[in-house]
């Protein structure tokens, strides 16, 4: 499932650095960190992203019961390294039926989280109400991490965002009711710090959300 790099903000085509620009360029968004082509989930694909990225690769660890790793993608190139990552997991929702979770880590302005959240990017902006108590707290790399719900998103999903390791952390879940998963003391591990147990990660079919 090979393809060309795309804009992390809109999925449009990008131009490689060349004579007139030393950065990847989107016709709409200007200079961007290109989203590399999504490939089917495997431990090997995950290792490639973990090895090249400068930002966390967040994974629920241990995975919720009967959940599977269903894809990973990275925004950046060989020169800049990964500046944004997205990990997909899928499994039974807390209220029944299938659930899907995307975890995005990114530097300011990359726009990957906003794209999957379905909001105007590149960051949560006024949609996140940090002046209210956070409805969700996860444990990210051993630290209690508050996540606030992001408003103005499509009705088929729930979106939460906060800060972990000095970078944006987005959690995007389908359907909306599956957001209850995040209220269950979810523990997130940065796979850059994980050991050999990652080799035992259960993999499923590619999450179609990564391709939108």
C-alpha positions as CSV (number, residue, x, y, z in Angstrom):
1,X,0.0,0.0,0.0
2,X,2.6,2.5,-1.2
3,X,1.8,6.0,-2.1
4,X,3.2,9.6,-2.2
5,X,3.7,11.9,0.8
6,X,0.7,14.1,1.5
7,X,-0.1,17.3,3.5
8,X,-0.7,16.4,7.1
9,X,-3.4,19.1,7.4
10,X,-5.6,18.4,4.4
11,X,-4.3,15.2,2.7
12,X,-3.5,17.1,-0.5
13,X,-0.5,16.6,-2.7
14,X,2.8,18.1,-1.7
15,X,5.9,19.2,-3.6
16,X,9.3,18.0,-2.5
17,X,12.1,20.5,-1.6
18,X,13.7,21.8,-4.8
19,X,15.1,24.9,-6.5
20,X,12.6,27.4,-5.2
21,X,11.9,26.0,-1.7
22,X,13.9,24.0,0.8
23,X,10.8,22.5,2.5
24,X,7.9,20.4,1.4
25,X,5.1,22.5,0.1
26,X,1.3,22.2,0.1
27,X,-0.5,24.4,-2.4
28,X,-3.0,25.4,0.3
29,X,-1.0,25.3,3.5
30,X,2.5,26.2,2.4
31,X,5.5,24.6,4.2
32,X,4.5,21.4,5.9
33,X,6.0,18.2,7.4
34,X,4.8,15.6,4.9
35,X,2.7,12.7,6.1
36,X,4.4,9.6,4.9
37,X,2.3,6.9,3.1
38,X,0.3,4.7,5.5
39,X,1.3,1.0,5.3
40,X,-0.4,-2.1,6.8
41,X,0.1,-2.5,10.5
42,X,3.0,-4.7,11.7
43,X,5.7,-4.7,14.3
44,X,8.2,-3.9,11.6
45,X,6.3,-0.8,10.4
46,X,6.0,0.4,13.9
47,X,9.7,0.0,14.5
48,X,10.5,2.2,11.4
49,X,8.4,5.0,12.8
50,X,9.8,4.6,16.3
51,X,13.3,4.7,14.9
52,X,12.9,7.9,12.9
53,X,10.6,10.1,15.1
54,X,11.5,13.0,17.3
55,X,8.1,13.0,19.1
56,X,6.4,10.3,21.2
57,X,4.7,7.3,19.6
58,X,1.9,6.8,22.1
59,X,0.3,3.4,22.6
60,X,-2.2,2.2,25.2
61,X,-0.1,-0.3,27.1
62,X,-1.3,-2.8,28.0
63,X,-3.9,-2.6,25.3
64,X,-7.5,-2.8,26.4
65,X,-8.9,-6.3,26.4
66,X,-9.4,-7.7,22.9
67,X,-8.0,-4.5,21.3
68,X,-5.4,-4.6,18.5
69,X,-2.8,-2.3,17.0
70,X,-4.2,-1.3,13.6
71,X,-1.8,1.2,12.1
72,X,0.8,3.9,12.4
73,X,1.8,7.0,10.3
74,X,4.4,9.7,10.7
75,X,4.7,13.3,9.5
76,X,8.2,14.4,8.6
77,X,11.0,13.3,6.3
78,X,14.5,11.8,6.6
79,X,16.0,15.3,7.1
80,X,13.7,16.6,9.8
81,X,12.7,13.3,11.4
82,X,9.2,12.6,12.5
83,X,7.5,15.7,13.9
84,X,4.1,14.1,14.3
85,X,2.9,10.5,14.8
86,X,-0.5,8.8,14.8
87,X,-1.1,5.3,16.2
88,X,-4.4,3.5,15.6
89,X,-6.0,0.9,17.8
90,X,-9.3,-0.9,17.4
91,X,-11.5,-3.2,19.5
92,X,-14.8,-3.6,21.2
93,X,-16.3,-0.3,22.5
94,X,-17.2,0.1,26.2
95,X,-20.9,0.1,25.3
96,X,-20.7,-2.6,22.6
97,X,-19.9,-2.5,18.9
98,X,-16.6,-1.7,17.4
99,X,-14.4,1.2,18.7
100,X,-11.5,3.0,17.1
101,X,-8.9,5.2,18.8
102,X,-6.2,7.4,17.2
103,X,-3.5,8.8,19.4
104,X,-1.6,11.7,17.9
105,X,1.6,13.3,19.2
106,X,2.9,16.4,17.4
107,X,4.8,19.6,17.5
108,X,2.9,22.9,17.4
109,X,1.5,23.6,13.9
110,X,1.9,20.2,12.3
111,X,-1.9,19.9,12.0
112,X,-2.1,16.1,12.0
113,X,-4.4,15.9,15.1
114,X,-6.7,18.6,13.8
115,X,-7.1,16.8,10.5
116,X,-8.2,13.5,12.1
117,X,-10.3,15.4,14.7
118,X,-12.2,17.1,11.9
119,X,-11.5,20.7,13.1
120,X,-9.9,23.8,11.6
121,X,-6.3,23.5,12.5
122,X,-3.5,23.3,13.0
123,X,-4.0,23.1,16.8
124,X,-7.0,22.7,19.1
125,X,-7.4,26.5,19.3
126,X,-10.5,27.9,20.9
127,X,-12.2,24.5,20.7
128,X,-10.4,23.4,23.9
129,X,-11.6,24.8,27.2
130,X,-8.6,24.7,29.5
131,X,-10.4,27.0,31.9
132,X,-12.7,24.1,32.9
133,X,-11.8,20.9,34.8
134,X,-10.4,18.3,32.4
135,X,-12.9,15.4,31.9
136,X,-10.2,12.9,31.2
137,X,-6.9,12.0,32.8
138,X,-4.5,9.4,31.4
139,X,-1.2,8.3,32.5
140,X,1.3,9.2,29.8
141,X,4.9,7.9,30.3
142,X,4.2,7.7,34.0
143,X,2.8,11.2,34.4
144,X,-0.8,12.1,35.1
145,X,-1.9,13.9,32.0
146,X,-5.2,15.9,31.8
147,X,-7.1,15.9,28.5
148,X,-9.8,18.4,27.7
149,X,-12.6,17.7,25.3
150,X,-12.4,19.6,22.0
151,X,-15.6,21.2,20.8
152,X,-16.8,21.8,17.2
153,X,-16.0,18.3,16.0
154,X,-18.2,16.0,13.8
155,X,-20.8,14.2,15.8
156,X,-19.5,10.7,15.0
157,X,-16.4,11.1,17.2
158,X,-15.1,12.4,20.5
159,X,-11.9,14.4,20.6
160,X,-9.7,15.1,23.6
161,X,-6.4,17.1,23.7
162,X,-3.7,18.1,26.1
163,X,0.0,18.3,26.6
164,X,2.5,15.5,27.2
165,X,6.3,15.8,27.1
166,X,5.9,19.4,25.9
167,X,3.9,18.4,22.8
168,X,0.3,18.1,21.8
169,X,-1.4,14.8,22.6
170,X,-4.7,14.1,20.9
171,X,-7.0,11.2,21.6
172,X,-9.7,10.8,18.9
173,X,-12.3,8.0,19.3
174,X,-15.1,6.6,17.2
175,X,-18.0,6.4,17.9
176,X,-18.5,9.2,20.3
177,X,-19.7,6.9,23.0
178,X,-16.4,5.1,22.9
179,X,-14.9,8.1,24.6
180,X,-15.7,6.3,27.8
181,X,-12.6,4.2,27.1
182,X,-10.5,7.2,28.2
183,X,-12.3,7.4,31.5
184,X,-10.9,4.0,32.5
185,X,-7.4,5.0,33.7
186,X,-5.8,4.5,30.3
187,X,-2.1,4.1,30.5
188,X,-0.1,5.4,27.5
189,X,3.5,4.3,26.8
190,X,5.9,6.1,24.5
191,X,7.1,3.2,22.4
192,X,10.5,4.9,22.0
193,X,11.0,3.8,25.7
194,X,9.4,0.3,25.3
195,X,11.4,-2.9,25.3
196,X,11.2,-6.2,23.5
197,X,7.6,-6.8,24.6
198,X,6.5,-4.7,21.7
199,X,7.4,-7.7,19.5
200,X,4.4,-9.4,20.9
201,X,2.0,-6.6,20.0
202,X,-1.2,-8.0,18.5
203,X,-1.9,-6.5,15.0
204,X,-5.2,-6.3,13.2
205,X,-6.4,-5.0,9.8
206,X,-5.5,-1.4,8.8
207,X,-7.7,1.2,10.4
208,X,-9.5,3.1,7.6
209,X,-9.5,6.3,9.7
210,X,-5.8,6.7,8.9
211,X,-6.6,7.0,5.2
212,X,-9.1,9.9,5.6
